[in-house]
């Protein structure tokens, strides 16, 4: 165990990426980085972290911010519930905890949007509490090094890996060990084509010895993906267009979008007649946008002139101000030709 820890931390000192949240013990900034990096690549999340820390210097500033400003800054990251949970947690810290960030793993779990991994990361990085982080990278490193065939998405597997990581953690420098093993999984023991030839622990890696690298880690669940068909109407009249806000408890709640017709099949049929006589100038190719359990298949219909009756829930805006509204990443991608 000691050799494993020493090899991993030595590797980290020589190969770690220089990232701003690694040069602070401020729990507010570490929390921001961890929430942003959930389901987000580091290279993508870096600019968002910079934008958020420049916009909000303290948890109080974040708590008092308008939700639309937060959603605007979040635009493009996806999983917008993370941004709303971020705001809710900031309000809780400010109003219920007097603006003082929780200092222990147990208390951090009380924050909305903070699970066991995030609480462990903040507790160890900001306060040196010896609690192990277990993310996808850690699962991969441990399952390969010890050649563990327990499914990481099973209750038994999760418990086993958490206990194993806790046994391994360096109680003197838990922050260093946690950072090191995650970085090792991200850069060295990668999902595709791990660099086994230059690995400092390859001599004792059981999966390498047993030729099971590609089979580790093991997953048991396969989540069914639901297809949804979105038809966006881009009304164009002079220099104006129309938007509506998603208010239902569904994906992208409180974000803005072009008026939408959702259908059960790929075709847009008589549903469009509900908007009166419309002249469609052109239709985009189908764009697929994949979420965790949903696959959105969308088309954009460019419509000449506004309808005779504009619902009260729609908003007439200048087309040039579109980016002032928080939009789903799907729409943002289309507008930017990506």
Buried (B, 14 or more C-beta within 10 A) or exposed (E): EEEBBEBBBEBBEEEBEEBEBBEBEBBBBBBBBBBBBBEBEBEEBBEBBEBBBEBBEEBBEBBEBEEBBBBBBBBBBBBBEBBBBBBBBBBBBBEEBEBEBBBEBEBBBBBBBBEBBBBBBBBBBBBBBBBBBBBBBBBBBBBBBBBBEBBBBBEEBBEBBBEBBEEBBBEEBBBBBBBBBBBBBBBBBEEEEBEBEEBBBBEEBBBBEEEBBEEBBBEEEEEEEEEBBBBBBBBBEEEBBBBBBBEEEEBBBBBBBBBEBEBEEEEBEEEBEEBEEBEEEEEEEEBEBEBEEEEBBBBBBBBEEBBEEBEEEBEEBEEEEBEEBBBBBBBBBBBEEE
